[in-house]
């Protein structure tokens, strides 16, 4: 999602050399992708084995796997919400993160942010979630990862993998990697889809690089072979985050309150290892 600076802010922007990279390599028809349940789209799991998942089949968030991050302060992005565990519920087999217009602690909005840090951390594999996103000016949902050593080396030296980000009412989905290469560096791509419908957002991550997909369609790749351009962050364990921000440097500070409450639905989160 971004820990402090989003990829579209002015920064050192590196094109990772010695690999075929595309800032946005859309496949024909990607912009016409519809609800993945309607199309019975399934992930290509050839060469992968499931190592962990949350199917959200209970009645509440499983705190053995997830920790809630709470409070305000802008979260490094001048976000306008106050995060509360009360804004994340589980119902009918889905996690629901709800952004609300509600005054608390000097903030006008509440939402939820949760992470697997210290509980479920992963090095390499296929990481995916089936998600349906809310649309509205000022909304910023994300499915992302941070390096597990963040408390030791801080950000961006810990590395960050944004598996899926979306803002406002756009039909664009963003995937980005962030790291430290003698200063902040990032490399991102995007594709178009129908965010208000369910889609499977995933990355396939190995020692050689990271590939981003929507419903199994590749749209962006980043190279980390031999730690090229200082990408050694991506050879270490990461943890998973889910959140729905309200306002911030990227979506802006105008909030369409007619779209609140806004709900981000997560059918499942799954992690596979290569075999």
C-alpha positions in Angstrom: 0.0 0.0 0.0 2.8 2.2 1.0 4.4 2.6 4.3 5.4 6.2 4.0 5.5 7.3 0.3 3.4 6.1 -2.5 4.9 5.0 -5.8 3.4 7.9 -7.8 5.0 10.6 -5.7 8.1 12.1 -7.1 11.0 9.8 -6.2 13.9 7.9 -7.7 12.3 5.7 -10.3 14.3 2.7 -11.5 13.8 0.6 -14.5 15.2 -2.7 -13.6 17.7 -3.7 -16.2 18.6 -7.0 -17.8 15.0 -8.3 -17.7 11.9 -7.6 -19.8 10.0 -5.1 -17.7 6.8 -3.2 -18.5 5.4 -0.2 -16.6 2.0 -1.5 -17.7 1.9 -4.6 -19.8 -1.8 -5.1 -20.4 -2.9 -8.3 -22.0 -5.6 -8.0 -24.7 -9.0 -8.2 -23.0 -7.8 -7.4 -19.5 -9.9 -4.3 -19.4 -13.0 -6.5 -20.0 -12.5 -8.8 -17.1 -15.7 -9.3 -15.2 -16.7 -11.0 -11.9 -14.3 -13.9 -11.4 -17.1 -16.0 -9.9 -19.3 -15.5 -12.9 -16.4 -16.6 -15.1 -15.5 -19.5 -12.8 -11.9 -18.2 -12.9 -9.5 -20.3 -10.9 -5.8 -19.7 -10.1 -3.3 -21.7 -12.1 -1.7 -23.7 -9.2 0.5 -25.9 -11.3 3.8 -26.2 -9.5 2.4 -24.8 -6.2 1.3 -26.2 -2.9 -0.9 -24.4 -0.4 0.9 -23.5 2.9 -1.5 -21.2 4.5 -4.9 -19.6 3.9 -7.7 -17.7 5.7 -11.1 -18.6 4.1 -12.9 -16.3 6.6 -15.3 -19.2 7.3 -15.8 -18.3 11.0 -17.7 -15.5 12.7 -14.8 -13.1 13.5 -11.3 -12.3 12.4 -8.9 -15.0 13.5 -6.5 -13.1 15.8 -4.2 -16.1 15.9 -3.2 -15.1 12.3 -4.0 -11.4 12.2 -3.2 -8.3 14.3 -5.2 -5.1 14.1 -3.3 -1.8 13.7 -5.3 0.9 15.3 -5.3 4.7 15.6 -4.9 7.7 13.4 -1.9 10.0 12.6 -2.1 9.7 8.9 0.0 6.5 8.6 2.7 8.3 6.7 0.3 9.2 3.9 -1.9 11.9 5.5 -4.8 9.5 5.6 -7.9 10.8 7.2 -9.3 7.7 9.0 -8.9 6.3 12.5 -8.3 2.5 12.3 -10.4 0.4 14.6 -10.8 -3.4 14.9 -14.6 -2.9 15.1 -14.6 -2.0 11.4 -13.5 -5.5 10.3 -16.1 -8.2 10.5 -16.6 -11.7 9.1 -19.9 -12.7 7.6 -21.1 -15.3 5.0 -17.6 -16.5 4.4 -16.0 -13.1 3.7 -13.9 -10.6 5.6 -15.6 -7.2 5.4 -13.6 -4.0 6.0 -16.0 -1.1 6.4 -15.1 2.6 6.1 -17.6 4.8 7.9 -18.3 8.4 8.6 -17.8 8.5 12.3 -16.2 11.0 14.6 -13.5 9.6 16.9 -10.4 11.0 18.5 -10.6 14.1 16.3 -11.0 12.1 13.1 -14.1 12.1 10.9 -13.8 8.6 9.5 -13.1 5.1 10.8 -11.9 1.9 9.0 -9.7 -1.1 9.6 -6.1 -2.2 8.9 -4.8 -5.7 9.7 -1.6 -7.6 9.3 0.0 -11.1 9.8 3.3 -9.7 11.2 4.9 -12.0 13.7 2.2 -14.6 13.1 2.4 -15.6 9.4 5.4 -14.5 7.4 6.6 -15.8 4.0 9.5 -15.9 1.7 8.6 -16.5 -1.9 5.6 -18.2 -3.3 2.2 -17.3 -4.8 0.2 -14.9 -2.6 -3.3 -14.2 -3.7 -6.7 -12.9 -2.5 -10.2 -12.7 -4.0 -11.4 -9.2 -3.4 -14.4 -7.0 -4.3 -13.6 -3.3 -3.9 -15.7 -0.2 -3.0 -15.8 2.7 -5.4 -15.8 6.3 -4.2 -13.8 9.5 -4.2 -11.2 9.3 -1.4 -11.3 5.5 -0.9 -7.9 3.6 -1.0 -8.2 -0.2 -0.5 -5.0 -2.3 -0.5 -3.7 -5.8 -0.3 0.0 -5.7 0.3 3.2 -6.9 2.1 6.0 -5.5 4.1 9.4 -6.9 5.0 9.3 -8.7 8.4 12.4 -6.9 9.5 10.7 -3.5 9.3 11.1 -2.9 13.1 14.9 -3.3 12.7 15.8 -1.6 9.4 12.7 0.6 9.0 11.0 1.5 5.7 11.9 1.4 2.8 14.9 -0.8 3.6 12.5 -3.6 4.7 10.9 -3.7 1.2 7.3 -3.5 0.2 5.2 -5.4 -2.3 1.8 -3.9 -3.2 -0.2 -6.8 -4.6 -3.2 -4.6 -5.3 -4.1 -1.0 -4.8 -7.0 1.0 -6.0 -8.1 4.6 -5.6 -11.3 6.6 -6.0 -13.7 5.5 -8.8 -11.0 4.5 -11.3 -11.0 1.1 -13.2 -7.2 0.9 -12.7 -5.5 -1.6 -10.4 -1.9 -0.9 -9.4 1.0 -3.3 -8.4 4.2 -1.9 -7.1 7.5 -2.8 -5.4 9.3 -0.4 -3.1 12.8 -0.6 -1.7 15.9 1.3 -0.7 18.7 1.8 -3.3 20.8 4.6 -1.9 17.4 6.3 -1.3 13.8 5.4 -1.9 13.1 3.5 -5.1 10.0 2.0 -6.6 8.8 0.1 -9.7 5.2 -0.3 -10.6 2.6 -1.2 -13.2 -1.1 -1.2 -13.7 -4.0 -2.7 -15.6 -7.7 -2.1 -15.9 -10.5 -4.2 -14.7 -13.9 -4.0 -13.0 -12.9 -3.3 -9.3 -16.5 -3.4 -7.9 -16.7 -7.1 -8.9 -14.7 -9.9 -7.3 -11.3 -10.6 -8.8 -8.3 -12.6 -7.9 -5.3 -10.4 -7.2 -1.9 -12.2 -6.9 1.8 -12.1 -7.2 4.2 -14.9 -8.0 7.4 -14.2 -6.1 10.8 -16.0 -6.3 14.4 -15.2 -5.9 14.4 -14.1 -9.5 11.6 -11.6 -9.4 7.9 -10.7 -8.8 5.0 -11.1 -11.3 1.7 -9.4 -10.8 -1.7 -10.9 -12.0 -5.4 -10.1 -12.1 -7.5 -13.3 -12.6 -4.4 -15.1 -13.8 -3.5 -12.5 -16.4 0.1 -11.2 -16.1 0.3 -7.4 -16.2 3.6 -6.4 -14.6 7.0 -8.0 -13.7 10.0 -6.9 -11.6 13.4 -8.4 -11.6 15.4 -9.2 -8.4 17.9 -11.6 -9.8 21.2 -11.4 -7.9 19.8 -8.5 -6.0 19.9 -6.3 -9.1 19.6 -2.5 -8.3 19.8 -3.2 -4.5 16.7 -5.4 -4.4 18.1 -7.7 -1.6 15.0 -6.8 0.5 13.0 -9.1 -1.6 15.0 -12.2 -0.7 13.7 -12.1 2.9 10.4 -12.9 4.7 7.4 -10.6 4.4 4.0 -10.3 6.1 0.6 -9.6 4.6 -1.6 -6.5 5.2 -5.2 -5.6 4.3 -6.7 -2.1 4.8 -9.1 0.4 3.5 -7.8 4.0 3.8 -10.0 7.1 3.6 -8.2 10.0 1.9 -4.5 10.6 1.7 -1.7 11.9 -0.5 -2.7 9.7 -3.5 -6.5 9.6 -3.6 -6.7 13.2 -2.4 -8.6 14.8 0.5 -12.0 15.2 -1.0 -14.3 12.4 0.4 -17.6 11.5 -1.3 -19.5 10.8 1.9 -22.5 9.6 0.0 -20.5 6.4 -0.7 -20.1 5.8 3.1 -20.2 3.3 4.6 -18.0 1.6 2.0 -17.2 -2.1 2.2 -14.1 -4.0 1.0 -15.0 -7.7 0.7 -12.2 -10.4 0.9 -13.3 -13.9 0.1 -10.0 -15.5 1.0 -6.3 -15.0 1.3 -4.0 -17.9 0.2 -0.3 -18.5 0.2 1.4 -21.3 -1.9 4.9 -22.4 -2.1 6.6 -23.6 -5.2 7.2 -27.4 -5.5 
